[in-house]
Amino acid sequence: MQNATRAGEKQTRLSNPFLDLAVAGLEAQLKAWQTYQVETTQFVAKRLRSNLEHLQALGHCCDADSVNECQRAWLGDVQKDYAEEWSRITATAFAMGFGELANLGRLFGSTATKNPQPVQPVSGPQRVPSPTSRGSLASAA
């Protein structure tokens, strides 16, 4: 059994790279789950509110043409909302991924140079002619 540390004594711990990596990975996973949960909950609430408004509007429709217009407007909103949500989730994934990659790099001790060397362009012609018809596609292959 270990002795209890006295007041004022600093407790040290052994360095364990595997444990550090596991902790960093779990912290990143927790952050991702929380971020996606908030984003998804907001989206679901928005869609449920929109669906409720749609059903209320359908209750006021008197003929097939008005029902058709109401359904088309609702479908357009659904498509727009899902496209916006997909772009937000994708942007969130990239932002979190790049941030966590930088943190993992620090964990492994890698540092970026202050003055990176510029990338040298490849010499020689790099232009590839674009085919204009199916016949030229076959001849290019």
C-alpha positions in Angstrom: 0.0 0.0 0.0 1.4 3.4 -0.9 2.0 6.0 1.7 -0.3 9.1 1.6 1.4 12.3 0.5 1.9 15.0 3.1 0.4 18.4 2.6 2.6 20.6 0.4 4.4 17.6 -1.1 4.0 17.5 -4.9 2.9 14.1 -6.2 4.6 12.9 -9.4 3.4 10.5 -11.9 5.2 8.2 -14.3 5.1 9.1 -17.9 3.0 6.7 -19.9 2.7 7.6 -23.6 0.0 5.0 -24.2 -2.1 6.4 -21.4 -1.5 9.9 -22.6 -2.6 8.9 -26.1 -5.7 7.1 -24.8 -6.7 10.2 -22.7 -6.1 12.5 -25.6 -8.2 10.3 -27.9 -11.0 10.0 -25.4 -11.0 13.7 -24.8 -11.3 14.3 -28.6 -14.1 11.7 -28.8 -16.0 13.4 -26.0 -15.7 16.8 -27.6 -16.9 15.4 -30.9 -19.9 13.7 -29.4 -20.9 16.8 -27.5 -20.5 19.0 -30.6 -22.5 16.7 -32.8 -25.1 16.1 -30.2 -25.8 19.9 -29.8 -25.8 20.4 -33.6 -28.1 17.4 -34.2 -30.5 18.4 -31.4 -30.9 21.9 -32.8 -31.5 20.5 -36.3 -34.1 18.0 -35.1 -35.9 20.7 -33.1 -35.9 22.9 -36.2 -37.3 20.2 -38.4 -40.0 19.2 -35.9 -41.1 22.8 -35.6 -41.2 23.1 -39.4 -43.2 19.8 -39.7 -45.7 21.1 -37.1 -46.2 24.3 -39.1 -46.6 22.3 -42.2 -49.3 20.1 -40.7 -51.1 23.2 -39.4 -50.9 24.7 -42.9 -52.3 21.5 -44.4 -55.3 21.8 -42.1 -56.2 25.1 -43.8 -56.0 23.7 -47.3 -59.4 23.5 -49.1 -58.5 21.9 -52.4 -55.9 19.7 -54.1 -54.0 22.6 -55.6 -53.4 24.3 -52.3 -52.4 20.9 -50.7 -50.0 20.4 -53.7 -48.5 23.9 -53.2 -48.2 23.4 -49.5 -46.4 20.0 -50.0 -44.0 21.5 -52.5 -43.1 24.4 -50.2 -42.5 21.9 -47.4 -40.4 19.6 -49.6 -38.3 22.6 -50.7 -37.7 23.6 -47.1 -36.8 20.0 -46.2 -34.2 19.8 -49.0 -32.7 23.2 -48.1 -32.6 22.4 -44.4 -30.9 19.0 -44.9 -28.4 20.5 -47.3 -27.5 23.2 -44.8 -27.2 20.7 -42.0 -25.0 18.5 -44.1 -22.7 21.4 -44.8 -22.6 22.4 -41.1 -21.7 18.8 -40.0 -19.0 18.6 -42.7 -17.5 21.9 -41.7 -17.6 20.9 -38.0 -15.9 17.6 -38.8 -13.1 19.3 -40.7 -12.7 21.9 -38.1 -12.5 19.4 -35.3 -10.4 17.0 -37.2 -7.7 19.6 -38.0 -7.7 20.9 -34.4 -7.4 17.4 -33.0 -4.6 16.5 -35.4 -2.6 19.5 -34.2 -3.2 18.5 -30.6 -2.0 14.9 -31.3 1.1 16.3 -33.0 1.9 18.2 -29.8 1.3 15.1 -27.8 3.9 13.2 -29.9 6.3 16.1 -29.6 6.4 17.3 -33.2 6.8 21.0 -33.8 6.3 23.0 -37.0 9.2 25.0 -38.3 8.9 28.8 -38.0 10.1 29.3 -41.6 8.8 26.5 -43.8 10.5 26.0 -47.1 8.3 27.0 -50.1 7.1 24.2 -52.3 9.1 24.1 -55.6 7.0 23.9 -58.7 7.5 21.0 -61.0 9.4 22.0 -64.1 8.2 21.2 -67.6 4.8 21.4 -69.2 2.0 20.1 -67.0 -1.0 20.9 -69.2 -3.1 18.0 -70.2 -5.4 18.6 -73.2 -9.1 18.1 -72.3 -11.1 15.9 -74.7 -14.0 17.6 -76.4 -16.0 14.7 -77.7 -16.4 11.0 -77.1 -14.3 10.2 -80.1 -11.4 12.1 -78.6 -12.0 10.3 -75.3 -11.5 6.9 -77.1 -8.4 8.2 -78.8 -7.0 9.6 -75.6 -7.3 6.2 -73.9 
